[in-house]
Structures are given as C-alpha cells and as structure tokens.
Amino acid sequence: MSQSQPPTTQVKPAGPDGSEGHSAIPNGRMALLFMVMLVAAAGNTAMHSIMPSVGTALKISDFWISLAYSWSALLWVVCAPIWARRSDQRGRKAMMALGLIGFIVSMSLCAAVLWMGLSGWLAGAWTLFLFAIARSFYGGFGSAAPPAVQAYVAARTPRSERTKALSLVASSFGLGTVVGPVLAPLMVVPFFGIGLTGPFWFFTLVGIVVLVLVRLRLPNDEPQYAARGKTFGDPSAGANASDAIEDAEDRDEAEPALPEDDRPRLKWFEPRLRHWVIASLVGGHAQAMVMGVIGFLVLDRLALRDNLTEGTGIVSLVLVFGALATLLAQWGIIPRFKIGPRAATLSGLVVAAAGTAILGAADTVVSLCLGYAIASLGFGLFRPGTTAGTSLAVTRAEQGQASGIVASVAGASFIYAPALGVWLYSIDDWLGFGSIIAVCLCMALVSWRTLAGDELLTADRKTAE
C-alpha cells in the first residue's frame, strides 16, 4: 500500500448535500485527507518526543510538563463537537482549514515561547504557563479538523466497509506518529539558537503548505441541505426519527435544511452510543497514561537525564516503533482479517495490557521498544474499533455529530490522564504500570459483556445506506 496514495474507498455518488456517492473517493482527494491528519499527528508526536528533554533543560518536574497539555485537551473536549456540528452547515473543507490554522498558530507560538525560555529570557514557570496558553489554540481550533475528516469519509462509505475506511483514516494519523519522531531529532539544530525548538518551527511550515493545498485542491463541499426527509429533528413525528431519516436517504430529491435549533443533537451517553463511549473514554485514559510516561521512562531507565541530545533520539526511536506497530494494526491486521469494531476493541485492550506489562519491566533499548510496540499495537486495534462502533451506531445523517463525539472523547482522555500516569510512576514504577494494566483488562471484560456484536453492526441496511 502506498503511503502517499492510499487505496480508494467505494462510495455512492454525492448528492446535493455533499453526501455519499457511487464512485470511489479519488486518490488525490484521499491523499489530501491523509495530509490533514498526518501533519497534526507528526507535529504533536514530535513535540511529545522533545518535551521531556525540554522540561529537563528548564528544570521543570516531569509532572508539570505532562500537565501542560491538560488545558488544550479540555478545550478539545468542549470544542470538537461544536466544530463537528458546524461542519454539517459550513462543509468539511472549511473545518479542515480552520483546524490547520489552529495547528499552525499553536506550533509557532509554542516554538517562540520555548525558544525564549531555553535562551534564558523567561523563567521556567513562565515558559510552561505561556506554552500551555499557546497549546490552547490547538485544542480550541485544531479540534475542527479530525472530526471533519472522519465525517467526510464516513458519509461516503457503506456500513460494511466503514471499519476499514475509518481505520484507513486513523492510519494517516498513525503514519504521522512515525514521521514525527523520525524527523524530530533531525530538526534539533544548533543554528541561530534554534536547538530543541527546531521541530516546532519545521512543522509550522509544513502545516502552512498543507493548508494551501487543501484550499486549492480539495473541492468545496458547503452543504445546501442538512438531511433528507421531513421528519428530521421532529420529535412529534409518528415514525421514529432515525428510521425516517434512513428511509429518506435513498431518495433522489432533498428538502431544505431545518434550522440548527430543530436538529436532534447526539449526547455522549445516549443508549445507542453509551457503551462505545465508555469503552473509548476508559481505554483512552490507559493509552494517555502510557503516552505520558514513555518519554520520562526512557530517560530514567537508560540514565539519559544528563545527555538530552541522545535522550531525545532514543525517545524518538521508541515512539517510532510504537507508531509502526500502530500502522501494522490499522493497515495490516484490521483490513487483512476484516476485524469488526467489537473484536478490534476487545483484542486491542488485551494486547495493550500485555505490552504495558513488558514496558514496566524493560530496562534496555530493545525491551523498551518491544514493550511500547506491543502496547501501541493494542491501542492501534482499540481506537479504530471504538471509532467505527460509534459511527455504526448512528445514521448517516448523524455522522458529523458522531465524529465530534469521537474527537471529544479522545480529547477527554488527555485532560489529566498523562499527568496522572506520570504522578503514579513517580511514586512507584509498578503503581503506574499496574494501574494501566488493570484499566485495560477491566474495560475489556466490561466491553465483552456490553458491546454489540460485529455481525449486527456491519450488516448493510438497504433502506438506510
């Protein structure tokens, strides 16, 4: 599979509202969607590989470094559903562009703040405070892009293919997690005092390039109609609203959109979504704890606190192995074995627990890479599973809102879980890793009892799609 030209996904022809189509999503258009997700993932994982060394250089404790992401994550939780609903009105392209602008502004401000701190112009506490403020632009506005990309693909993909299609979208994010750690050490250059801020400046420029390409190459998709069927958002209708929407989606004609206030809004814990959201939220906390700890774990286990340049390189190496394992799950295992949402979620949690156990005992570069790779393989199965399950639990007309919930839940996992993981790890190694393992296994047991079966979820509904 080519990384630059991912395989096309078969869909139905676009209707007046920019919905599904019978022809394939063109390779060039899918590549643009890839790039939108990839640049954010690459920039953020590059940042994560650098920040442990930055914190050490600024003499800031690990806990406060990990907590610096919390405000951005909280904004992500609040704003992602808002942008997802807005994408139903303004189009997916506009929200992708807004997300890229948020990413660019955030990365450039973070670079400037850290450069001033590392140069001695700002005290460590002020540097971290301003860094958290700069990150808020990503949480507030960068959160517009992922749900727009997900909704764009989900609205053009039949139910039986949606797990595979959304896994492909997730894999673009996964590819970014490979690119980021690979490039991060190469961007740490001594010229002009750039140093550890190099990756931030580099990905700012890459984000600008991708924004220009999206503006120029991705077709406009501002919808003229919110949904098809007069019962949309009408709670007093005799028929079930969801069923009416699904029946109407096969018509050639479309009716004007109802006002935004008349549309039913999905909530996190409504019956159709509740179990998928709980699985995503709890399992996401386990993943965030692992990601929060890994950089500091590498520096400690390999005694690299006094050699930040080498430490940055080794942290990036471990992250690369984890990212490659994630891609193996999303590009290889899920499509090759046609794993459904429930199976991907359950198996992912169990594999992640096994990888975390290995990571907890690791004390060499090889064992650290192995443990993190196995844990990442598990989370690489888990994430597409819960994403696809959430998407399949709702109608096609609700995909924008569903994608917003997915993004919001993912952001909620990073509000305090990374800092919690680092705090537990600072008390005792196995207190941190044991907690992560327990969360994964308990959630796997609960999900086994509550999640809908794959045969029911992935069966095509002729009246709906």
C-alpha positions in Angstrom: 0.0 0.0 0.0 1.4 3.3 -1.0 1.7 5.8 1.8 1.2 8.8 -0.5 -1.7 7.3 -2.4 -3.9 5.3 0.0 -6.4 2.9 -1.6 -9.7 4.3 -2.7 -12.9 3.6 -0.9 -16.0 2.7 -2.8 -18.9 5.0 -2.1 -22.2 6.3 -3.6 -22.4 9.4 -5.7 -22.5 12.7 -3.9 -25.9 14.2 -3.5 -26.9 17.9 -3.2 -25.8 18.0 0.4 -22.4 16.7 -0.4 -23.2 13.2 0.9 -22.2 9.8 -0.4 -21.6 8.8 -4.0 -21.3 5.7 -6.2 -17.8 6.3 -7.4 -14.6 5.9 -5.4 -13.1 8.8 -3.4 -10.3 9.8 -5.8 -6.7 9.0 -4.7 -5.7 12.7 -4.9 -8.6 13.7 -2.6 -7.9 10.9 -0.1 -4.2 11.9 -0.1 -5.3 15.4 1.0 -7.3 14.0 3.8 -4.3 11.9 4.7 -2.1 15.0 4.9 -4.5 16.9 7.1 -4.4 14.2 9.7 -0.8 13.4 9.2 0.6 16.9 9.8 -1.1 17.2 13.1 -0.1 13.8 14.3 3.5 14.3 13.1 3.8 17.7 14.8 2.3 16.5 18.1 4.3 13.3 18.4 7.5 15.3 17.5 6.5 17.6 20.4 6.0 14.7 22.8 9.4 13.3 21.9 11.1 16.7 22.6 9.2 17.8 25.7 10.9 15.5 28.3 14.3 16.9 27.3 12.9 20.5 27.2 11.5 20.0 30.8 14.8 18.7 32.0 16.6 21.6 30.4 14.2 24.1 32.0 14.5 22.3 35.4 10.7 21.7 35.5 9.4 18.5 37.1 8.0 15.7 34.9 4.5 16.1 36.4 4.2 19.7 35.4 5.4 19.1 31.9 2.8 16.4 31.4 0.1 18.6 33.0 0.9 21.4 30.5 -1.3 19.6 27.9 -4.4 19.5 30.1 -5.9 22.9 29.2 -5.6 22.1 25.5 -7.2 18.7 26.0 -10.1 20.3 27.9 -10.7 22.8 25.1 -10.6 19.9 22.6 -13.4 18.2 24.5 -15.6 21.3 24.5 -14.9 22.5 21.0 -14.7 19.3 18.9 -18.5 18.7 19.0 -19.1 22.3 18.2 -16.9 22.2 15.1 -18.4 18.9 14.1 -21.9 20.3 14.1 -20.6 23.4 12.2 -19.1 21.2 9.5 -22.7 20.0 8.7 -23.5 23.6 7.9 -20.3 25.1 6.6 -18.8 22.0 4.9 -15.9 19.7 5.9 -13.3 21.6 3.9 -13.9 24.8 5.9 -13.4 23.0 9.2 -10.3 21.2 8.0 -8.8 24.6 7.1 -9.8 26.0 10.5 -8.1 23.1 12.2 -4.9 23.5 10.2 -4.9 27.2 11.1 -5.2 26.4 14.8 -2.3 23.9 14.5 -0.1 26.4 12.7 -0.7 29.2 15.2 -0.2 26.9 18.2 3.0 25.4 16.9 4.6 28.7 16.0 3.7 30.3 19.4 5.0 27.2 21.3 8.2 27.5 19.3 8.6 31.1 20.2 7.8 30.6 23.9 10.2 27.7 24.4 12.9 29.4 22.5 12.7 32.4 24.9 12.7 30.0 27.9 15.6 27.9 26.7 17.5 31.2 25.9 17.1 32.4 29.4 14.7 35.2 28.6 11.8 33.6 30.6 11.8 31.7 33.9 10.8 28.1 33.7 7.4 28.6 35.3 6.5 31.5 32.9 7.7 29.4 30.0 5.5 26.5 30.9 2.5 28.8 31.6 2.8 30.5 28.2 3.4 27.2 26.5 0.1 25.9 27.9 -1.7 29.1 26.6 -0.1 28.6 23.1 -1.3 24.9 23.1 -4.8 26.1 23.7 -5.0 27.3 20.1 -4.6 23.7 19.0 -7.3 22.4 21.5 -9.7 25.2 20.6 -9.3 25.4 16.8 -7.2 22.4 15.8 -10.0 20.2 17.0 -12.0 21.2 14.0 -10.0 19.1 11.5 -10.2 15.4 12.7 -14.0 15.2 13.0 -14.4 16.9 9.7 -12.1 14.3 8.0 -13.8 11.5 9.8 -17.3 12.7 8.8 -16.2 13.3 5.2 -15.1 9.7 4.9 -17.9 8.1 6.9 -20.6 9.9 4.9 -19.2 8.4 1.7 -18.7 4.8 3.0 -21.2 1.9 3.2 -21.7 0.3 6.6 -19.9 -3.0 5.7 -16.8 -1.0 4.7 -16.8 1.6 7.3 -14.5 0.0 9.8 -11.9 -0.5 7.1 -12.4 3.1 5.8 -12.1 4.7 9.2 -9.1 2.5 10.0 -7.5 3.9 6.9 -8.2 7.5 8.1 -6.8 6.6 11.5 -3.8 5.1 9.9 -3.0 8.5 8.4 -2.7 9.8 11.9 -0.6 6.7 12.7 1.7 7.5 9.8 2.2 10.9 11.3 3.2 9.3 14.6 6.1 7.6 12.6 7.1 10.7 10.7 7.1 13.0 13.8 9.6 11.1 16.0 11.8 10.3 13.0 12.2 13.9 12.0 12.3 15.4 15.5 15.9 14.6 16.3 17.0 15.8 12.8 15.3 19.2 13.4 17.2 19.8 16.6 19.8 22.0 15.0 22.3 24.5 16.6 21.9 27.2 14.0 20.5 30.6 15.2 19.9 29.1 18.7 17.0 27.0 17.4 18.0 23.9 19.3 15.2 21.9 20.8 12.6 24.2 19.2 13.5 23.2 15.7 10.7 20.6 15.3 8.1 23.2 16.2 9.3 25.6 13.5 9.6 22.9 10.9 6.0 21.6 11.4 4.7 25.1 11.4 6.0 25.4 7.8 4.6 22.0 6.9 1.2 23.0 8.2 1.2 26.1 6.1 2.0 24.0 3.0 -0.9 21.6 3.7 -3.3 24.4 4.4 -2.5 25.9 1.0 -3.0 22.5 -0.7 -6.4 22.0 1.0 -7.6 25.4 0.0 -6.5 25.0 -3.6 -7.1 21.3 -4.3 -10.0 20.0 -2.2 -13.4 20.7 -3.8 -15.8 23.0 -1.9 -18.5 21.0 -0.1 -20.6 23.6 1.7 -23.9 21.7 2.1 -27.2 23.2 0.8 -29.2 20.6 2.8 -28.8 19.3 6.3 -30.5 16.0 5.7 -33.2 14.3 3.7 -36.7 13.7 4.9 -39.2 16.0 6.6 -39.2 14.2 9.9 -35.5 15.1 10.7 -35.4 16.6 14.1 -39.1 16.4 14.6 -39.8 14.7 17.9 -43.6 14.8 17.5 -43.5 12.8 14.3 -45.3 9.5 14.4 -42.4 7.4 13.0 -39.1 7.0 14.6 -36.9 9.9 13.6 -33.9 7.8 12.8 -35.9 5.4 10.7 -37.4 8.2 8.8 -34.1 9.7 8.0 -32.7 6.4 6.9 -35.6 5.8 4.6 -35.3 9.2 3.1 -31.6 8.9 2.4 -32.3 6.7 -0.7 -34.4 9.4 -2.4 -33.0 11.4 -5.3 -34.7 14.6 -4.1 -33.7 16.6 -1.0 -35.7 19.0 1.1 -34.3 22.2 2.6 -32.5 22.1 5.8 -34.3 22.7 9.1 -32.9 25.4 11.4 -30.0 24.2 13.6 -32.1 24.5 16.7 -34.6 22.0 15.4 -32.0 19.3 14.8 -31.6 16.5 17.4 -28.2 16.5 19.0 -26.3 13.4 19.9 -25.2 13.1 23.5 -22.3 11.1 24.8 -24.3 8.6 26.9 -27.5 8.2 24.9 -28.4 4.5 24.6 -27.0 3.9 21.1 -23.6 5.3 21.9 -23.2 4.7 25.7 -21.1 1.5 25.7 -18.9 2.6 22.9 -18.2 6.0 24.5 -17.4 4.3 27.9 -15.0 1.9 26.2 -13.3 4.7 24.3 -13.1 7.0 27.3 -11.7 4.4 29.8 -9.4 2.7 27.3 -8.3 6.2 26.1 -7.2 7.1 29.6 -5.0 4.0 29.7 -3.4 5.0 26.3 -2.9 8.6 27.5 -1.2 7.4 30.7 1.3 5.2 28.6 2.0 8.1 26.3 2.5 10.5 29.2 5.0 8.2 30.9 7.0 6.8 28.0 9.4 9.7 27.4 10.4 10.1 31.1 10.6 6.3 31.4 13.2 6.1 28.6 15.3 8.9 30.1 15.2 7.2 33.5 15.8 3.6 32.6 18.7 4.4 30.3 20.1 7.1 32.5 20.0 9.8 29.9 18.9 12.8 32.0 22.4 14.3 31.6 22.5 13.7 27.9 19.5 15.4 26.4 20.5 15.2 22.7 21.0 11.4 22.9 17.9 11.1 25.1 15.7 12.9 22.5 17.0 10.5 19.9 16.2 7.4 21.9 12.8 8.6 22.9 12.0 9.2 19.3 13.2 5.7 18.4 10.9 4.1 20.9 8.0 6.2 19.6 8.8 5.2 16.1 8.5 1.5 17.0 5.2 2.2 18.7 3.9 4.1 15.6 5.0 1.3 13.3 3.1 -1.2 15.4 0.0 1.1 15.3 0.2 1.2 11.5 0.6 -2.6 11.4 -2.7 -2.9 13.3 -4.6 -0.3 11.1 -3.1 -1.0 7.7 -2.5 -4.7 8.0 -4.4 -6.6 10.7 -7.8 -4.9 10.6 -8.3 -4.9 6.8 -6.5 -8.2 6.2 -8.6 -10.2 8.7 -11.7 -8.0 8.4 -11.9 -7.4 12.1 -15.1 -5.8 13.3 -15.5 -3.0 15.8 -16.2 -5.2 18.8 -13.4 -7.7 18.1 -10.9 -4.9 17.5 -11.8 -3.2 20.7 -11.6 -6.3 22.9 -8.4 -7.7 21.4 -6.8 -4.3 21.4 -7.3 -3.8 25.2 -5.9 -7.2 26.0 -2.8 -6.8 23.7 -2.2 -3.3 25.2 -2.2 -4.7 28.7 0.4 -7.3 27.7 2.6 -4.6 26.1 2.3 -2.4 29.2 3.5 -5.3 31.4 6.6 -5.7 29.2 7.2 -2.0 29.2 7.1 -1.9 33.0 9.9 -4.4 33.3 12.0 -3.0 30.4 15.5 -1.6 31.1 17.2 -1.7 27.7 16.5 0.0 24.4 15.3 -3.3 22.8 12.9 -4.2 25.6 11.6 -0.6 25.8 10.9 -0.6 22.0 9.3 -4.1 22.2 7.0 -3.2 25.1 5.9 0.1 23.6 5.4 -1.5 20.2 3.1 -4.2 21.6 1.2 -1.7 23.7 0.8 0.5 20.7 -0.3 -2.5 18.6 -3.1 -3.0 21.1 -4.2 0.6 21.1 -3.9 0.6 17.3 -6.6 -2.0 17.2 -8.7 -0.5 20.0 -9.0 3.1 18.6 -10.4 2.2 15.2 -12.7 -0.3 16.9 -14.4 2.2 19.1 -14.4 4.8 16.4 -16.1 2.5 13.9 -18.5 1.2 16.6 -19.6 4.8 17.4 -20.1 5.6 13.7 -22.1 2.4 13.0 -24.3 3.0 16.0 -25.9 6.1 14.3 -27.4 7.0 11.0 -25.5 8.5 8.1 -27.2 11.9 8.7 -25.6 11.9 12.2 -22.1 11.2 11.1 -20.9 14.8 11.7 -22.1 14.8 15.3 -20.7 11.2 15.9 -17.3 12.3 14.7 -17.4 15.2 17.0 -18.2 12.9 19.9 -15.3 10.6 19.0 -12.9 13.6 18.9 -14.2 15.0 22.1 -13.9 11.7 23.9 -10.4 11.3 22.6 -9.5 14.7 23.9 -11.1 14.0 27.3 -8.6 11.1 27.8 -5.7 13.6 27.8 -7.1 16.2 30.2 -5.5 14.6 33.3 -4.5 11.0 32.4 -0.9 11.8 31.2 -0.2 13.7 34.4 -1.9 11.0 36.5 0.3 8.4 34.8 3.5 10.4 35.5 2.5 11.0 39.1 1.8 7.3 39.8 5.1 6.4 38.0 7.0 8.9 40.1 5.7 7.2 43.3 6.4 3.7 42.1 7.0 2.2 38.7 4.6 -0.6 39.1 1.9 1.5 40.7 1.7 3.4 37.4 2.0 0.4 35.1 -0.2 -1.9 37.2 -2.9 0.8 37.1 -2.8 0.9 33.3 -2.9 -2.9 33.0 -5.9 -3.1 35.4 -7.8 -0.4 33.5 -7.3 -2.3 30.2 -8.3 -5.7 31.5 -11.3 -4.4 33.4 -12.5 -2.5 30.4 -12.1 -5.5 28.2 -14.3 -7.5 30.5 -17.0 -4.9 30.7 -16.9 -4.4 26.9 -17.2 -8.1 26.3 -20.4 -8.0 28.2 -21.9 -4.8 26.8 -20.8 -4.1 23.2 -23.0 -5.0 20.2 -21.9 -7.9 18.0 -20.0 -7.2 14.8 -22.5 -9.1 12.6 -25.2 -6.7 13.7 -23.1 -3.6 13.4 -21.6 -4.2 10.0 -24.6 -5.6 8.2 -25.6 -3.2 5.3 -29.1 -1.8 5.8 -30.6 -1.4 2.3 -33.2 1.1 3.5 -30.5 3.2 5.1 -27.4 3.1 3.0 
